[in-house]
Structures are given as C-alpha cells and as structure tokens.
Amino acid sequence: MCKQPARRNVCDLAAVLLLLLGACHPGTVRAGSISYLVEVNTTAITGQDGNLDFQFNPGGSGSGAATATVTDFLTAGGVVAQPPTRTGDASGSLPGSLTLNNSTAYNDVFQGFTFGTGFSFTLTLTGPALDSPGGSAGSSFALSLYDASGVTPLLTTDPNGSVLTVDLDAEGTVSTLTFPQASTDPTPIVRLASVPEPAGLLLLGTGFVALLASIPIRAGQGHRLIDAGDDVSVLDDDGVE
C-alpha cells in the first residue's frame, strides 16, 4: 500500500512505467493506428521453394475502411520471386512495401519465395475503422506460408492455413493470434511486438520527465541511496517513521 507521503511519488512513477510497458505489449490494443514488428522463423523449411500470402479482408459490408501496410521486409537467406499475384485492392511487391485496403471482399498479395531461416516485416493498420470506429463488422489480416504448388499451407495447424492473424473488430480493437507449427510441436513460428507510435513515445517521455521533476527533494531531510544490507525504514516528509 502507498500510504506514506515519501512513497506516494514512487507509486506514481511505477504507475507511469506500467502504462509505458502496457503500450509496448502485443495482444489486444485500442488505438488510432497500430504497428507490429513480425518475425517469422522458417528454419524447418530452409531452402524449400514456396509462397508467401498476405491478406486483409473485411468481415462484411458494414466494416469500417482500413488499410494494412507491410514495410521493412527483411529475409535471412530467403529469395523473393517476381512478380507477385495481386487480387482485389492490393498493391506493391516484396521486398518493397505492400498495401492492402479492405475495400473489396478479397484483397491479397501472393508471392513466390525460397525460404531461408526466417524473415521479418512491420505491419501497420490505419484508417477510419481505428480512428473513429462505428461499423457493424471488423476486418482481418492474415499471413500464410504455402508450398511451391501454392496449395498446401506450411508450419501451421490453423484450419485456414494462417501462421498469424491480426483481427480488427467493429469497435476498433485489435487482437493477434499465432498458431502451433505442428500437432507435435506447439511452438508458433511467428512472434510479434507492438511498435509504439512516435508521437505516443514523445508524450510518454515528456510526462515521465515532468513526473521526475515533480518529486520533492528538500535539503536536510536525509534522502540518500539505499545500500545493500541497510535496515530500511520509511520516513514521512517530516522525517518521522
């Protein structure tokens, strides 16, 4: 409990730190836009020819407008084939950026790829569906890996063939889901972390500095660093235990 005055400032500081950590944690997020760093481990199929599939589709006619962009694509030993197959409101080509809008029922970029040990990219969702949600249906982004035939999904147990889904619901809330890579191996090949918006980081940083500046430090009250082995007592602002 944070009852003593000398500890209240510390508790306020801890609360800010928890908010900062929460902003960086993947899972369920509500924001005007959201970005994720996505890392995919394909060591198990290194050297195999196949395909990468990126989709961003509405859940129905009531879905709010939204855009999914794939940027910063990097691969460890993989080779991208050209050109990709694009369907619906989709544009771009790896290793450059991809843009998928949810304006048609099926929006997809399907591109040949010789797998290395892994690849990564930044996924960003933007649009009115996040800025001012109010539709009656959401939208979903999906990443899938396929074999050379483009038919058999790889390294997933998802019935739909996805290794990652990022769902945007009608209220503007974003949630993520990864899948075991095999029935005998529950480890997903995908891991992701949310990327805070630069403006949000600046605001958090400014607030953090302001909070530090607000902590009172008065001469003569015996404030000092606590050494290991000290007998620690909590003092109030008058120096009384």
C-alpha positions in Angstrom: 0.0 0.0 0.0 1.3 3.5 -0.8 0.2 5.4 2.4 3.4 7.2 3.4 4.0 10.6 1.6 7.6 9.6 0.9 6.3 6.6 -1.1 3.4 8.2 -3.0 5.7 9.7 -5.6 7.4 6.3 -6.1 4.0 4.7 -6.7 3.0 7.4 -9.2 6.3 6.7 -11.0 5.6 3.0 -11.0 2.2 3.6 -12.5 3.6 5.5 -15.4 6.2 2.8 -16.1 3.4 0.2 -16.1 1.5 2.3 -18.6 4.6 2.5 -20.8 5.1 -1.2 -20.7 1.5 -1.9 -21.5 1.7 0.3 -24.5 4.5 -1.9 -25.8 2.8 -5.3 -25.2 1.2 -7.2 -28.0 -2.2 -8.7 -27.7 -5.4 -6.6 -27.5 -4.9 -3.0 -28.4 -7.2 0.0 -29.0 -5.5 2.9 -30.8 -5.8 5.3 -33.8 -3.3 3.1 -35.6 -1.2 0.1 -34.6 2.1 -1.3 -35.8 3.7 -4.7 -35.1 7.2 -6.0 -35.8 6.6 -9.5 -37.1 9.4 -12.1 -37.0 8.9 -15.5 -38.7 11.2 -18.5 -38.1 11.4 -20.7 -41.2 14.4 -22.8 -40.2 12.4 -26.0 -40.6 11.9 -25.4 -44.3 15.2 -23.6 -45.2 15.9 -24.0 -48.9 12.4 -25.0 -49.8 10.6 -23.2 -52.6 7.2 -21.9 -51.7 5.0 -18.8 -51.4 4.1 -16.0 -49.0 0.5 -14.9 -48.8 -0.7 -11.6 -47.3 -4.5 -10.9 -46.9 -6.6 -8.1 -45.5 -10.3 -8.7 -45.8 -13.5 -7.1 -44.4 -15.8 -9.2 -42.2 -18.9 -7.9 -44.0 -20.4 -4.9 -45.8 -20.5 -3.0 -42.5 -16.7 -3.0 -42.0 -15.1 0.4 -41.5 -12.5 1.4 -44.0 -9.0 0.3 -43.1 -5.6 -0.3 -44.6 -2.9 -2.8 -43.8 0.7 -2.0 -45.0 3.7 -4.3 -44.9 7.1 -2.5 -44.8 10.7 -3.1 -43.8 10.7 -6.6 -45.2 14.0 -8.4 -44.4 14.9 -12.0 -45.0 17.7 -14.2 -43.6 18.8 -16.3 -46.6 15.5 -16.2 -48.4 14.9 -15.2 -52.1 11.8 -13.3 -53.3 10.4 -14.3 -56.7 8.9 -11.7 -59.1 6.2 -10.8 -59.9 3.6 -11.3 -57.2 0.0 -12.1 -57.9 -2.3 -9.4 -56.6 -6.1 -9.7 -56.1 -8.6 -7.0 -55.1 -7.4 -3.7 -53.6 -3.8 -4.7 -53.1 -0.6 -3.2 -54.5 3.2 -3.4 -54.1 5.8 -6.2 -54.2 8.3 -7.6 -51.8 11.0 -6.8 -50.8 9.3 -3.4 -51.1 6.1 -2.3 -49.3 2.7 -3.9 -49.7 -0.6 -2.0 -49.3 -3.9 -3.8 -48.8 -7.2 -2.0 -48.4 -10.3 -3.7 -47.1 -12.5 -2.1 -49.8 -13.3 -5.4 -51.6 -14.2 -8.9 -50.3 -10.8 -10.4 -51.0 -7.5 -8.4 -51.0 -4.4 -10.4 -51.4 -0.7 -10.4 -52.4 0.7 -13.9 -53.2 4.4 -14.0 -53.9 6.9 -16.8 -54.6 9.6 -17.2 -52.1 12.5 -19.6 -51.5 12.6 -19.9 -47.7 15.7 -19.0 -45.7 16.0 -19.3 -41.9 13.5 -16.5 -41.4 12.1 -13.2 -42.4 10.6 -10.1 -40.7 8.5 -7.1 -41.5 6.5 -4.2 -40.0 2.7 -4.5 -40.2 0.7 -1.3 -39.7 -3.1 -0.9 -39.6 -4.6 2.5 -40.2 -7.9 4.1 -41.3 -11.3 5.3 -40.0 -12.0 1.8 -38.6 -9.4 2.6 -35.9 -9.6 6.4 -35.8 -13.4 6.6 -35.5 -14.8 3.1 -35.3 -18.5 2.7 -35.7 -19.1 0.0 -38.3 -21.0 -3.2 -37.8 -18.2 -5.6 -38.7 -14.5 -5.9 -38.4 -11.6 -6.9 -40.7 -8.8 -9.4 -40.6 -5.2 -9.5 -41.7 -3.6 -13.0 -42.3 -0.2 -14.2 -43.1 0.3 -17.7 -44.6 3.1 -19.8 -46.0 2.5 -22.2 -48.8 4.5 -24.9 -50.6 5.6 -24.5 -54.2 2.2 -25.6 -55.6 0.5 -22.8 -53.7 -2.0 -25.3 -52.2 -0.5 -26.8 -49.0 0.0 -24.4 -46.0 3.2 -24.8 -44.1 4.2 -24.7 -40.4 0.7 -24.2 -39.0 -2.2 -26.1 -37.5 -4.7 -23.4 -38.4 -7.5 -24.9 -40.5 -7.5 -21.7 -42.6 -3.7 -22.1 -43.2 -2.6 -18.9 -41.4 0.5 -18.6 -39.3 -0.7 -15.2 -38.0 -4.0 -13.3 -37.9 -4.5 -9.8 -36.8 -8.2 -9.0 -36.2 -9.7 -5.5 -36.1 -13.2 -5.6 -34.6 -16.1 -3.2 -35.2 -15.1 -1.2 -32.0 -11.6 -0.5 -33.3 -9.9 -3.1 -31.0 -7.0 -5.0 -32.5 -6.1 -8.6 -31.4 -3.5 -11.0 -32.6 -3.3 -14.8 -32.8 -0.5 -17.2 -33.7 -0.7 -21.0 -34.2 1.3 -24.1 -33.3 3.6 -25.1 -36.2 2.6 -28.8 -36.0 0.5 -31.1 -34.0 3.7 -32.4 -32.4 5.2 -29.0 -31.9 3.1 -26.3 -30.1 5.7 -23.6 -30.8 4.4 -20.9 -33.2 6.9 -19.8 -35.9 5.7 -16.2 -35.5 6.5 -13.8 -32.7 5.5 -10.1 -32.8 5.8 -7.0 -30.7 3.7 -3.8 -31.0 5.6 -0.7 -32.1 4.6 2.4 -30.2 3.7 5.4 -32.3 6.5 8.1 -32.3 4.1 10.7 -31.0 3.0 8.4 -28.2 6.6 7.8 -27.2 7.2 11.6 -27.1 4.2 12.2 -24.9 5.1 9.4 -22.5 8.7 10.6 -22.4 7.6 14.2 -21.7 5.3 13.0 -18.9 8.0 10.8 -17.4 10.4 13.8 -17.2 7.6 16.0 -15.8 6.9 13.4 -13.1 10.6 13.2 -12.1 10.7 17.0 -11.9 7.7 16.9 -9.5 9.3 14.7 -6.9 10.3 16.9 -4.0 13.9 16.9 -2.9 14.5 19.1 0.2 17.8 19.7 1.8 18.3 18.4 5.3 15.8 15.6 5.1 18.4 12.8 4.8 17.4 11.4 1.4 20.1 9.1 0.1 20.6 6.0 -2.0 19.9 2.7 -0.1 22.9 0.4 0.1 22.6 -3.4 0.2 22.2 -4.6 3.7 20.7 -1.3 5.0 18.0 -1.5 7.6 15.3 0.3 5.6 12.7 2.4 7.3 10.1 4.5 5.5 10.1 8.2 6.7 7.3 10.7 6.1 8.1 14.3 4.9 8.9 15.3 8.4 11.5 12.6 8.9 9.3 10.5 11.2 8.9 6.7 10.8 
